[in-house]
Amino acid sequence: MPIPDSFVSRLGSLLDLGGPVVAILMVGSVLSLAVIMVKVFQFTRGGVGSRGRSEQAVRLFAEGRAREAYELAARGRNPAAEAVAQAISLVSARRLDKPAIEEQVARLATERLHDLQSGLRFLDAVAQLAPLLGLFGTVLGMIDAFKELQSAGNAVDPSVLAGGIWVALLTTAAGLAVAMPVSMILTWFETRIEHERIAIQTLTTDILSGSAPHTPSARDQALSGEALLAH
């Protein structure tokens, strides 16, 4: 789809008025949009925030159906499902004590959540620096406007001064326009990650608590342990 000439001309005029500060803000906004699209795809593809499969797996495990619970959780792609699958596997294998299992699950959860957090630091930097860059551009613009006012001497034209001031304020507006949506989207990403972290903690606690599963027979334990270790 071709870009309209009017849009290109307006963009060029904005760059001419705002100078390098607006150019930097535009580059930051484009990069931020690219990161946001990648993160949305990552969150959607990984099923972040979807707890149905994990909760069902925990219920199956509580009913003593460890093999079905593991297979259900193992088919999940989000960190909560992976943590639940690992917890079920380790508990059923009966080779590690509870603190060791908690450590293994916590290590997996930390790795998965770290992957989800990649790129968020850049968005945070843009959200914090964009208003400062805009303010910096405004200060530079005001300096130029008052320099012109001084050079004009007694022949001061208020319209020239007003024009210089609104051009200077343009960079602040551009900085805020970039920072506000990036900050809102960043908060949404961080909230989803925090919900995923809480889901991992609560679901794995249900598995590791003594009241979750009932005690299966020796034959069921052997079959369940062999099936889970085969995965």
Rosetta constraint file for C-alpha pairs under 8 A:
AtomPair CA 3 CA 7 HARMONIC 7.08 0.50
AtomPair CA 3 CA 8 HARMONIC 7.28 0.50
AtomPair CA 4 CA 8 HARMONIC 6.62 0.50
AtomPair CA 5 CA 9 HARMONIC 6.13 0.50
AtomPair CA 6 CA 10 HARMONIC 6.13 0.50
AtomPair CA 7 CA 11 HARMONIC 6.05 0.50
AtomPair CA 8 CA 12 HARMONIC 6.14 0.50
AtomPair CA 9 CA 13 HARMONIC 6.16 0.50
AtomPair CA 10 CA 14 HARMONIC 6.11 0.50
AtomPair CA 11 CA 15 HARMONIC 6.26 0.50
AtomPair CA 12 CA 16 HARMONIC 6.17 0.50
AtomPair CA 13 CA 17 HARMONIC 6.15 0.50
AtomPair CA 14 CA 18 HARMONIC 5.92 0.50
AtomPair CA 14 CA 22 HARMONIC 7.66 0.50
AtomPair CA 15 CA 19 HARMONIC 5.41 0.50
AtomPair CA 15 CA 20 HARMONIC 7.37 0.50
AtomPair CA 15 CA 22 HARMONIC 6.11 0.50
AtomPair CA 15 CA 23 HARMONIC 6.13 0.50
AtomPair CA 17 CA 167 HARMONIC 6.33 0.50
AtomPair CA 18 CA 22 HARMONIC 5.10 0.50
AtomPair CA 18 CA 23 HARMONIC 7.64 0.50
AtomPair CA 18 CA 137 HARMONIC 7.59 0.50
AtomPair CA 18 CA 167 HARMONIC 6.88 0.50
AtomPair CA 18 CA 168 HARMONIC 7.32 0.50
AtomPair CA 18 CA 170 HARMONIC 6.56 0.50
AtomPair CA 18 CA 171 HARMONIC 5.90 0.50
AtomPair CA 19 CA 23 HARMONIC 6.59 0.50
AtomPair CA 20 CA 24 HARMONIC 6.13 0.50
AtomPair CA 21 CA 25 HARMONIC 6.28 0.50
AtomPair CA 21 CA 133 HARMONIC 6.59 0.50
AtomPair CA 21 CA 134 HARMONIC 6.99 0.50
AtomPair CA 21 CA 137 HARMONIC 5.86 0.50
AtomPair CA 21 CA 171 HARMONIC 6.94 0.50
AtomPair CA 22 CA 26 HARMONIC 6.12 0.50
AtomPair CA 22 CA 134 HARMONIC 7.67 0.50
AtomPair CA 22 CA 171 HARMONIC 6.08 0.50
AtomPair CA 22 CA 174 HARMONIC 6.85 0.50
AtomPair CA 22 CA 175 HARMONIC 7.94 0.50
AtomPair CA 23 CA 27 HARMONIC 6.30 0.50
AtomPair CA 24 CA 28 HARMONIC 6.18 0.50
AtomPair CA 25 CA 29 HARMONIC 6.11 0.50
AtomPair CA 25 CA 130 HARMONIC 6.55 0.50
AtomPair CA 25 CA 133 HARMONIC 7.68 0.50
AtomPair CA 25 CA 174 HARMONIC 7.24 0.50
AtomPair CA 25 CA 175 HARMONIC 6.58 0.50
AtomPair CA 25 CA 178 HARMONIC 7.20 0.50
AtomPair CA 26 CA 30 HARMONIC 6.24 0.50
AtomPair CA 27 CA 31 HARMONIC 6.23 0.50
AtomPair CA 28 CA 32 HARMONIC 5.96 0.50
AtomPair CA 28 CA 126 HARMONIC 6.69 0.50
AtomPair CA 29 CA 33 HARMONIC 6.11 0.50
AtomPair CA 29 CA 178 HARMONIC 6.05 0.50
AtomPair CA 30 CA 34 HARMONIC 6.35 0.50
AtomPair CA 31 CA 35 HARMONIC 6.29 0.50
AtomPair CA 32 CA 36 HARMONIC 6.08 0.50
AtomPair CA 32 CA 122 HARMONIC 7.71 0.50
AtomPair CA 32 CA 123 HARMONIC 6.18 0.50
AtomPair CA 32 CA 126 HARMONIC 7.50 0.50
AtomPair CA 32 CA 182 HARMONIC 7.29 0.50
AtomPair CA 33 CA 37 HARMONIC 6.20 0.50
AtomPair CA 34 CA 38 HARMONIC 6.33 0.50
AtomPair CA 35 CA 39 HARMONIC 6.15 0.50
AtomPair CA 35 CA 119 HARMONIC 6.61 0.50
AtomPair CA 35 CA 123 HARMONIC 7.80 0.50
AtomPair CA 36 CA 40 HARMONIC 6.08 0.50
AtomPair CA 36 CA 185 HARMONIC 7.88 0.50
AtomPair CA 37 CA 41 HARMONIC 6.24 0.50
AtomPair CA 38 CA 42 HARMONIC 6.15 0.50
AtomPair CA 39 CA 43 HARMONIC 6.00 0.50
AtomPair CA 39 CA 116 HARMONIC 7.82 0.50
AtomPair CA 39 CA 119 HARMONIC 7.81 0.50
AtomPair CA 40 CA 44 HARMONIC 5.99 0.50
AtomPair CA 41 CA 45 HARMONIC 5.87 0.50
AtomPair CA 42 CA 46 HARMONIC 5.92 0.50
AtomPair CA 42 CA 116 HARMONIC 7.76 0.50
AtomPair CA 43 CA 47 HARMONIC 6.03 0.50
AtomPair CA 43 CA 48 HARMONIC 5.27 0.50
AtomPair CA 43 CA 116 HARMONIC 7.59 0.50
AtomPair CA 44 CA 48 HARMONIC 6.56 0.50
AtomPair CA 45 CA 77 HARMONIC 7.99 0.50
AtomPair CA 46 CA 77 HARMONIC 5.24 0.50
AtomPair CA 46 CA 78 HARMONIC 4.93 0.50
AtomPair CA 47 CA 77 HARMONIC 6.40 0.50
AtomPair CA 47 CA 78 HARMONIC 5.20 0.50
AtomPair CA 48 CA 78 HARMONIC 5.46 0.50
AtomPair CA 48 CA 79 HARMONIC 7.43 0.50
AtomPair CA 48 CA 192 HARMONIC 7.09 0.50
AtomPair CA 48 CA 193 HARMONIC 7.63 0.50
AtomPair CA 48 CA 196 HARMONIC 6.74 0.50
AtomPair CA 49 CA 78 HARMONIC 7.92 0.50
AtomPair CA 49 CA 192 HARMONIC 6.31 0.50
AtomPair CA 49 CA 193 HARMONIC 7.96 0.50
AtomPair CA 49 CA 195 HARMONIC 6.78 0.50
AtomPair CA 49 CA 196 HARMONIC 5.89 0.50
AtomPair CA 50 CA 78 HARMONIC 7.60 0.50
AtomPair CA 51 CA 55 HARMONIC 5.97 0.50
AtomPair CA 51 CA 80 HARMONIC 7.34 0.50
AtomPair CA 51 CA 81 HARMONIC 7.78 0.50
AtomPair CA 51 CA 199 HARMONIC 7.41 0.50
AtomPair CA 52 CA 56 HARMONIC 6.14 0.50
AtomPair CA 53 CA 57 HARMONIC 6.17 0.50
AtomPair CA 53 CA 72 HARMONIC 6.88 0.50
AtomPair CA 53 CA 73 HARMONIC 6.37 0.50
AtomPair CA 53 CA 76 HARMONIC 6.95 0.50
AtomPair CA 53 CA 81 HARMONIC 7.04 0.50
AtomPair CA 54 CA 58 HARMONIC 6.31 0.50
AtomPair CA 54 CA 72 HARMONIC 7.89 0.50
AtomPair CA 54 CA 73 HARMONIC 5.78 0.50
AtomPair CA 54 CA 76 HARMONIC 7.79 0.50
AtomPair CA 54 CA 80 HARMONIC 6.62 0.50
AtomPair CA 54 CA 81 HARMONIC 5.06 0.50
AtomPair CA 54 CA 84 HARMONIC 6.58 0.50
AtomPair CA 54 CA 203 HARMONIC 7.47 0.50
AtomPair CA 55 CA 59 HARMONIC 6.32 0.50
AtomPair CA 55 CA 203 HARMONIC 7.05 0.50
AtomPair CA 56 CA 60 HARMONIC 6.25 0.50
AtomPair CA 56 CA 69 HARMONIC 7.60 0.50
AtomPair CA 57 CA 61 HARMONIC 6.17 0.50
AtomPair CA 57 CA 68 HARMONIC 7.58 0.50
AtomPair CA 57 CA 69 HARMONIC 4.29 0.50
AtomPair CA 57 CA 70 HARMONIC 6.84 0.50
AtomPair CA 57 CA 72 HARMONIC 6.04 0.50
AtomPair CA 57 CA 73 HARMONIC 5.81 0.50
AtomPair CA 57 CA 84 HARMONIC 7.73 0.50
AtomPair CA 58 CA 62 HARMONIC 6.14 0.50
AtomPair CA 58 CA 69 HARMONIC 6.68 0.50
AtomPair CA 58 CA 84 HARMONIC 7.58 0.50
AtomPair CA 58 CA 203 HARMONIC 6.92 0.50
AtomPair CA 58 CA 206 HARMONIC 7.23 0.50
AtomPair CA 58 CA 207 HARMONIC 6.55 0.50
AtomPair CA 59 CA 63 HARMONIC 6.35 0.50
AtomPair CA 59 CA 69 HARMONIC 7.84 0.50
AtomPair CA 60 CA 64 HARMONIC 6.54 0.50
AtomPair CA 60 CA 65 HARMONIC 5.24 0.50
AtomPair CA 60 CA 66 HARMONIC 6.69 0.50
AtomPair CA 60 CA 68 HARMONIC 6.94 0.50
AtomPair CA 60 CA 69 HARMONIC 5.23 0.50
AtomPair CA 61 CA 65 HARMONIC 5.12 0.50
AtomPair CA 61 CA 66 HARMONIC 4.73 0.50
AtomPair CA 61 CA 68 HARMONIC 7.85 0.50
AtomPair CA 61 CA 69 HARMONIC 5.46 0.50
AtomPair CA 61 CA 88 HARMONIC 7.61 0.50
AtomPair CA 61 CA 207 HARMONIC 7.41 0.50
AtomPair CA 61 CA 212 HARMONIC 7.41 0.50
AtomPair CA 61 CA 213 HARMONIC 5.88 0.50
AtomPair CA 62 CA 207 HARMONIC 7.55 0.50
AtomPair CA 62 CA 212 HARMONIC 4.77 0.50
AtomPair CA 62 CA 213 HARMONIC 3.90 0.50
AtomPair CA 62 CA 214 HARMONIC 6.51 0.50
AtomPair CA 63 CA 213 HARMONIC 6.05 0.50
AtomPair CA 63 CA 214 HARMONIC 6.64 0.50
AtomPair CA 64 CA 213 HARMONIC 5.54 0.50
AtomPair CA 64 CA 214 HARMONIC 5.75 0.50
AtomPair CA 64 CA 215 HARMONIC 7.27 0.50
AtomPair CA 64 CA 216 HARMONIC 6.43 0.50
AtomPair CA 65 CA 69 HARMONIC 6.17 0.50
AtomPair CA 66 CA 70 HARMONIC 6.06 0.50
AtomPair CA 66 CA 88 HARMONIC 6.96 0.50
AtomPair CA 66 CA 92 HARMONIC 7.28 0.50
AtomPair CA 66 CA 224 HARMONIC 6.65 0.50
AtomPair CA 67 CA 71 HARMONIC 6.23 0.50
AtomPair CA 67 CA 224 HARMONIC 5.74 0.50
AtomPair CA 67 CA 227 HARMONIC 7.01 0.50
AtomPair CA 67 CA 228 HARMONIC 6.76 0.50
AtomPair CA 68 CA 72 HARMONIC 6.09 0.50
AtomPair CA 69 CA 73 HARMONIC 6.18 0.50
AtomPair CA 69 CA 85 HARMONIC 7.75 0.50
AtomPair CA 69 CA 88 HARMONIC 7.65 0.50
AtomPair CA 70 CA 74 HARMONIC 5.87 0.50
AtomPair CA 70 CA 84 HARMONIC 7.82 0.50
AtomPair CA 70 CA 85 HARMONIC 5.16 0.50
AtomPair CA 70 CA 88 HARMONIC 6.12 0.50
AtomPair CA 70 CA 89 HARMONIC 6.82 0.50
AtomPair CA 70 CA 228 HARMONIC 7.33 0.50
AtomPair CA 71 CA 75 HARMONIC 6.45 0.50
AtomPair CA 71 CA 85 HARMONIC 7.69 0.50
AtomPair CA 72 CA 76 HARMONIC 7.17 0.50
AtomPair CA 73 CA 81 HARMONIC 5.04 0.50
AtomPair CA 73 CA 82 HARMONIC 6.60 0.50
AtomPair CA 73 CA 84 HARMONIC 6.38 0.50
AtomPair CA 73 CA 85 HARMONIC 5.06 0.50
AtomPair CA 74 CA 81 HARMONIC 6.69 0.50
AtomPair CA 74 CA 82 HARMONIC 6.23 0.50
AtomPair CA 74 CA 85 HARMONIC 5.41 0.50
AtomPair CA 75 CA 81 HARMONIC 7.91 0.50
AtomPair CA 76 CA 81 HARMONIC 5.24 0.50
AtomPair CA 76 CA 82 HARMONIC 6.70 0.50
AtomPair CA 77 CA 81 HARMONIC 6.60 0.50
AtomPair CA 77 CA 82 HARMONIC 6.86 0.50
AtomPair CA 78 CA 82 HARMONIC 6.49 0.50
AtomPair CA 79 CA 83 HARMONIC 6.06 0.50
AtomPair CA 79 CA 109 HARMONIC 6.41 0.50
AtomPair CA 79 CA 112 HARMONIC 5.83 0.50
AtomPair CA 79 CA 113 HARMONIC 7.18 0.50
AtomPair CA 79 CA 196 HARMONIC 7.29 0.50
AtomPair CA 79 CA 200 HARMONIC 7.47 0.50
AtomPair CA 80 CA 84 HARMONIC 6.15 0.50
AtomPair CA 80 CA 109 HARMONIC 7.73 0.50
AtomPair CA 80 CA 196 HARMONIC 6.48 0.50
AtomPair CA 80 CA 197 HARMONIC 7.72 0.50
AtomPair CA 80 CA 199 HARMONIC 6.27 0.50
AtomPair CA 80 CA 200 HARMONIC 4.85 0.50
AtomPair CA 80 CA 203 HARMONIC 7.82 0.50
AtomPair CA 81 CA 85 HARMONIC 6.10 0.50
AtomPair CA 82 CA 86 HARMONIC 6.20 0.50
AtomPair CA 83 CA 87 HARMONIC 6.08 0.50
AtomPair CA 83 CA 105 HARMONIC 5.83 0.50
AtomPair CA 83 CA 108 HARMONIC 6.72 0.50
AtomPair CA 83 CA 109 HARMONIC 6.33 0.50
AtomPair CA 83 CA 200 HARMONIC 6.54 0.50
AtomPair CA 83 CA 204 HARMONIC 7.10 0.50
AtomPair CA 84 CA 88 HARMONIC 6.10 0.50
AtomPair CA 84 CA 200 HARMONIC 7.39 0.50
AtomPair CA 84 CA 203 HARMONIC 6.80 0.50
AtomPair CA 84 CA 204 HARMONIC 5.82 0.50
AtomPair CA 84 CA 207 HARMONIC 7.82 0.50
AtomPair CA 85 CA 89 HARMONIC 6.14 0.50
AtomPair CA 86 CA 90 HARMONIC 6.12 0.50
AtomPair CA 86 CA 105 HARMONIC 6.68 0.50
AtomPair CA 87 CA 91 HARMONIC 6.02 0.50
AtomPair CA 87 CA 101 HARMONIC 6.86 0.50
AtomPair CA 87 CA 102 HARMONIC 7.97 0.50
AtomPair CA 87 CA 105 HARMONIC 6.35 0.50
AtomPair CA 87 CA 204 HARMONIC 6.46 0.50
AtomPair CA 87 CA 207 HARMONIC 7.04 0.50
AtomPair CA 87 CA 208 HARMONIC 7.56 0.50
AtomPair CA 88 CA 92 HARMONIC 5.97 0.50
AtomPair CA 88 CA 207 HARMONIC 6.95 0.50
AtomPair CA 89 CA 93 HARMONIC 6.11 0.50
AtomPair CA 89 CA 225 HARMONIC 7.71 0.50
AtomPair CA 89 CA 228 HARMONIC 5.70 0.50
AtomPair CA 89 CA 229 HARMONIC 7.15 0.50
AtomPair CA 90 CA 94 HARMONIC 6.48 0.50
AtomPair CA 90 CA 95 HARMONIC 7.17 0.50
AtomPair CA 90 CA 96 HARMONIC 7.02 0.50
AtomPair CA 90 CA 101 HARMONIC 6.52 0.50
AtomPair CA 91 CA 95 HARMONIC 7.78 0.50
AtomPair CA 91 CA 96 HARMONIC 7.57 0.50
AtomPair CA 91 CA 101 HARMONIC 7.47 0.50
AtomPair CA 91 CA 208 HARMONIC 7.40 0.50
AtomPair CA 92 CA 221 HARMONIC 7.23 0.50
AtomPair CA 92 CA 224 HARMONIC 6.76 0.50
AtomPair CA 92 CA 225 HARMONIC 5.48 0.50
AtomPair CA 92 CA 228 HARMONIC 7.53 0.50
AtomPair CA 93 CA 225 HARMONIC 4.93 0.50
AtomPair CA 93 CA 226 HARMONIC 7.94 0.50
AtomPair CA 93 CA 228 HARMONIC 7.49 0.50
AtomPair CA 93 CA 229 HARMONIC 7.16 0.50
AtomPair CA 96 CA 100 HARMONIC 5.89 0.50
AtomPair CA 96 CA 101 HARMONIC 6.20 0.50
AtomPair CA 97 CA 101 HARMONIC 6.30 0.50
AtomPair CA 98 CA 102 HARMONIC 6.13 0.50
AtomPair CA 98 CA 208 HARMONIC 6.94 0.50
AtomPair CA 99 CA 103 HARMONIC 6.19 0.50
AtomPair CA 100 CA 104 HARMONIC 6.29 0.50
AtomPair CA 101 CA 105 HARMONIC 6.16 0.50
AtomPair CA 102 CA 106 HARMONIC 5.93 0.50
AtomPair CA 103 CA 107 HARMONIC 6.12 0.50
AtomPair CA 104 CA 108 HARMONIC 6.43 0.50
AtomPair CA 105 CA 109 HARMONIC 6.12 0.50
AtomPair CA 106 CA 110 HARMONIC 6.02 0.50
AtomPair CA 107 CA 111 HARMONIC 6.34 0.50
AtomPair CA 108 CA 112 HARMONIC 6.31 0.50
AtomPair CA 109 CA 113 HARMONIC 6.01 0.50
AtomPair CA 109 CA 197 HARMONIC 7.75 0.50
AtomPair CA 109 CA 200 HARMONIC 7.37 0.50
AtomPair CA 110 CA 114 HARMONIC 5.92 0.50
AtomPair CA 111 CA 115 HARMONIC 6.41 0.50
AtomPair CA 112 CA 116 HARMONIC 6.56 0.50
AtomPair CA 113 CA 117 HARMONIC 6.26 0.50
AtomPair CA 113 CA 193 HARMONIC 6.99 0.50
AtomPair CA 113 CA 197 HARMONIC 7.55 0.50
AtomPair CA 114 CA 118 HARMONIC 6.45 0.50
AtomPair CA 116 CA 193 HARMONIC 7.23 0.50
AtomPair CA 117 CA 121 HARMONIC 7.83 0.50
AtomPair CA 117 CA 190 HARMONIC 7.92 0.50
AtomPair CA 117 CA 193 HARMONIC 7.74 0.50
AtomPair CA 119 CA 123 HARMONIC 6.78 0.50
AtomPair CA 120 CA 124 HARMONIC 6.13 0.50
AtomPair CA 120 CA 186 HARMONIC 6.85 0.50
AtomPair CA 121 CA 125 HARMONIC 6.11 0.50
AtomPair CA 122 CA 126 HARMONIC 6.27 0.50
AtomPair CA 123 CA 127 HARMONIC 6.14 0.50
AtomPair CA 123 CA 182 HARMONIC 6.52 0.50
AtomPair CA 123 CA 183 HARMONIC 7.54 0.50
AtomPair CA 123 CA 186 HARMONIC 6.58 0.50
AtomPair CA 124 CA 128 HARMONIC 6.24 0.50
AtomPair CA 124 CA 182 HARMONIC 7.89 0.50
AtomPair CA 124 CA 183 HARMONIC 7.05 0.50
AtomPair CA 124 CA 186 HARMONIC 6.97 0.50
AtomPair CA 125 CA 129 HARMONIC 5.89 0.50
AtomPair CA 126 CA 130 HARMONIC 5.59 0.50
AtomPair CA 126 CA 178 HARMONIC 7.99 0.50
AtomPair CA 126 CA 179 HARMONIC 6.62 0.50
AtomPair CA 126 CA 182 HARMONIC 7.46 0.50
AtomPair CA 127 CA 131 HARMONIC 7.52 0.50
AtomPair CA 127 CA 178 HARMONIC 7.33 0.50
AtomPair CA 127 CA 179 HARMONIC 4.33 0.50
AtomPair CA 127 CA 180 HARMONIC 6.99 0.50
AtomPair CA 127 CA 182 HARMONIC 5.83 0.50
AtomPair CA 127 CA 183 HARMONIC 5.38 0.50
AtomPair CA 128 CA 132 HARMONIC 7.23 0.50
AtomPair CA 128 CA 179 HARMONIC 6.98 0.50
AtomPair CA 129 CA 133 HARMONIC 6.02 0.50
AtomPair CA 129 CA 179 HARMONIC 7.94 0.50
AtomPair CA 130 CA 134 HARMONIC 6.17 0.50
AtomPair CA 130 CA 175 HARMONIC 4.61 0.50
AtomPair CA 130 CA 176 HARMONIC 6.74 0.50
AtomPair CA 130 CA 178 HARMONIC 6.47 0.50
AtomPair CA 130 CA 179 HARMONIC 5.58 0.50
AtomPair CA 131 CA 135 HARMONIC 6.12 0.50
AtomPair CA 131 CA 172 HARMONIC 6.45 0.50
AtomPair CA 131 CA 175 HARMONIC 4.50 0.50
AtomPair CA 131 CA 176 HARMONIC 5.34 0.50
AtomPair CA 131 CA 179 HARMONIC 6.46 0.50
AtomPair CA 132 CA 136 HARMONIC 6.04 0.50
AtomPair CA 132 CA 175 HARMONIC 7.36 0.50
AtomPair CA 133 CA 137 HARMONIC 6.18 0.50
AtomPair CA 133 CA 171 HARMONIC 7.74 0.50
AtomPair CA 133 CA 172 HARMONIC 7.61 0.50
AtomPair CA 133 CA 175 HARMONIC 6.50 0.50
AtomPair CA 134 CA 138 HARMONIC 6.26 0.50
AtomPair CA 134 CA 170 HARMONIC 7.94 0.50
AtomPair CA 134 CA 171 HARMONIC 4.48 0.50
AtomPair CA 134 CA 172 HARMONIC 3.87 0.50
AtomPair CA 134 CA 173 HARMONIC 6.95 0.50
AtomPair CA 134 CA 174 HARMONIC 6.45 0.50
AtomPair CA 134 CA 175 HARMONIC 4.52 0.50
AtomPair CA 134 CA 176 HARMONIC 7.36 0.50
AtomPair CA 135 CA 139 HARMONIC 6.23 0.50
AtomPair CA 135 CA 171 HARMONIC 6.84 0.50
AtomPair CA 135 CA 172 HARMONIC 5.10 0.50
AtomPair CA 135 CA 175 HARMONIC 7.69 0.50
AtomPair CA 136 CA 140 HARMONIC 6.32 0.50
AtomPair CA 137 CA 141 HARMONIC 6.10 0.50
AtomPair CA 137 CA 168 HARMONIC 6.65 0.50
AtomPair CA 137 CA 169 HARMONIC 7.97 0.50
AtomPair CA 137 CA 171 HARMONIC 5.52 0.50
AtomPair CA 137 CA 172 HARMONIC 7.07 0.50
AtomPair CA 138 CA 142 HARMONIC 6.06 0.50
AtomPair CA 138 CA 168 HARMONIC 4.41 0.50
AtomPair CA 138 CA 169 HARMONIC 5.23 0.50
AtomPair CA 138 CA 170 HARMONIC 7.28 0.50
AtomPair CA 138 CA 171 HARMONIC 5.82 0.50
AtomPair CA 138 CA 172 HARMONIC 6.13 0.50
AtomPair CA 139 CA 143 HARMONIC 6.21 0.50
AtomPair CA 139 CA 168 HARMONIC 7.21 0.50
AtomPair CA 140 CA 144 HARMONIC 6.42 0.50
AtomPair CA 140 CA 168 HARMONIC 7.36 0.50
AtomPair CA 141 CA 145 HARMONIC 6.18 0.50
AtomPair CA 141 CA 164 HARMONIC 6.99 0.50
AtomPair CA 141 CA 165 HARMONIC 7.09 0.50
AtomPair CA 141 CA 167 HARMONIC 7.11 0.50
AtomPair CA 141 CA 168 HARMONIC 4.32 0.50
AtomPair CA 141 CA 169 HARMONIC 7.77 0.50
AtomPair CA 142 CA 146 HARMONIC 6.17 0.50
AtomPair CA 142 CA 164 HARMONIC 7.11 0.50
AtomPair CA 142 CA 165 HARMONIC 6.12 0.50
AtomPair CA 142 CA 168 HARMONIC 5.93 0.50
AtomPair CA 143 CA 147 HARMONIC 6.11 0.50
AtomPair CA 144 CA 148 HARMONIC 6.28 0.50
AtomPair CA 144 CA 164 HARMONIC 7.75 0.50
AtomPair CA 145 CA 149 HARMONIC 6.28 0.50
AtomPair CA 145 CA 161 HARMONIC 6.14 0.50
AtomPair CA 145 CA 164 HARMONIC 5.13 0.50
AtomPair CA 145 CA 165 HARMONIC 6.62 0.50
AtomPair CA 146 CA 150 HARMONIC 6.08 0.50
AtomPair CA 146 CA 161 HARMONIC 7.57 0.50
AtomPair CA 147 CA 151 HARMONIC 6.19 0.50
AtomPair CA 148 CA 152 HARMONIC 6.13 0.50
AtomPair CA 148 CA 161 HARMONIC 8.00 0.50
AtomPair CA 149 CA 153 HARMONIC 6.92 0.50
AtomPair CA 149 CA 156 HARMONIC 6.57 0.50
AtomPair CA 149 CA 161 HARMONIC 6.77 0.50
AtomPair CA 152 CA 156 HARMONIC 5.75 0.50
AtomPair CA 157 CA 161 HARMONIC 6.76 0.50
AtomPair CA 158 CA 162 HARMONIC 6.07 0.50
AtomPair CA 159 CA 163 HARMONIC 5.98 0.50
AtomPair CA 160 CA 164 HARMONIC 6.24 0.50
AtomPair CA 161 CA 165 HARMONIC 6.25 0.50
AtomPair CA 162 CA 166 HARMONIC 6.32 0.50
AtomPair CA 163 CA 167 HARMONIC 6.25 0.50
AtomPair CA 164 CA 168 HARMONIC 6.17 0.50
AtomPair CA 165 CA 169 HARMONIC 6.22 0.50
AtomPair CA 166 CA 170 HARMONIC 6.21 0.50
AtomPair CA 167 CA 171 HARMONIC 7.58 0.50
AtomPair CA 168 CA 172 HARMONIC 7.74 0.50
AtomPair CA 169 CA 173 HARMONIC 6.49 0.50
AtomPair CA 170 CA 174 HARMONIC 6.19 0.50
AtomPair CA 171 CA 175 HARMONIC 6.11 0.50
AtomPair CA 172 CA 176 HARMONIC 6.24 0.50
AtomPair CA 173 CA 177 HARMONIC 6.05 0.50
AtomPair CA 174 CA 178 HARMONIC 6.33 0.50
AtomPair CA 175 CA 179 HARMONIC 6.10 0.50
AtomPair CA 176 CA 180 HARMONIC 5.89 0.50
AtomPair CA 177 CA 181 HARMONIC 7.22 0.50
AtomPair CA 178 CA 182 HARMONIC 6.53 0.50
AtomPair CA 179 CA 183 HARMONIC 5.92 0.50
AtomPair CA 180 CA 184 HARMONIC 6.31 0.50
AtomPair CA 181 CA 185 HARMONIC 6.16 0.50
AtomPair CA 182 CA 186 HARMONIC 5.99 0.50
AtomPair CA 183 CA 187 HARMONIC 6.21 0.50
AtomPair CA 184 CA 188 HARMONIC 6.41 0.50
AtomPair CA 185 CA 189 HARMONIC 6.31 0.50
AtomPair CA 186 CA 190 HARMONIC 6.19 0.50
AtomPair CA 187 CA 191 HARMONIC 6.04 0.50
AtomPair CA 188 CA 192 HARMONIC 6.30 0.50
AtomPair CA 189 CA 193 HARMONIC 6.34 0.50
AtomPair CA 190 CA 194 HARMONIC 6.14 0.50
AtomPair CA 191 CA 195 HARMONIC 6.18 0.50
AtomPair CA 192 CA 196 HARMONIC 6.23 0.50
AtomPair CA 193 CA 197 HARMONIC 6.21 0.50
AtomPair CA 194 CA 198 HARMONIC 6.26 0.50
AtomPair CA 195 CA 199 HARMONIC 6.12 0.50
AtomPair CA 196 CA 200 HARMONIC 6.24 0.50
AtomPair CA 197 CA 201 HARMONIC 6.37 0.50
AtomPair CA 198 CA 202 HARMONIC 6.13 0.50
AtomPair CA 199 CA 203 HARMONIC 5.89 0.50
AtomPair CA 200 CA 204 HARMONIC 5.91 0.50
AtomPair CA 201 CA 205 HARMONIC 5.98 0.50
AtomPair CA 202 CA 206 HARMONIC 6.28 0.50
AtomPair CA 203 CA 207 HARMONIC 6.54 0.50
AtomPair CA 204 CA 208 HARMONIC 6.12 0.50
AtomPair CA 205 CA 209 HARMONIC 5.83 0.50
AtomPair CA 206 CA 212 HARMONIC 5.90 0.50
AtomPair CA 207 CA 212 HARMONIC 5.72 0.50
AtomPair CA 207 CA 213 HARMONIC 7.36 0.50
AtomPair CA 208 CA 212 HARMONIC 7.25 0.50
AtomPair CA 216 CA 220 HARMONIC 5.97 0.50
AtomPair CA 216 CA 221 HARMONIC 6.30 0.50
AtomPair CA 217 CA 221 HARMONIC 6.21 0.50
AtomPair CA 218 CA 222 HARMONIC 6.28 0.50
AtomPair CA 219 CA 223 HARMONIC 6.23 0.50
AtomPair CA 220 CA 224 HARMONIC 5.83 0.50
AtomPair CA 221 CA 225 HARMONIC 5.92 0.50
AtomPair CA 222 CA 226 HARMONIC 6.13 0.50
AtomPair CA 223 CA 227 HARMONIC 6.12 0.50
AtomPair CA 224 CA 228 HARMONIC 6.14 0.50
AtomPair CA 225 CA 229 HARMONIC 6.04 0.50
AtomPair CA 226 CA 230 HARMONIC 6.14 0.50
AtomPair CA 227 CA 231 HARMONIC 7.00 0.50
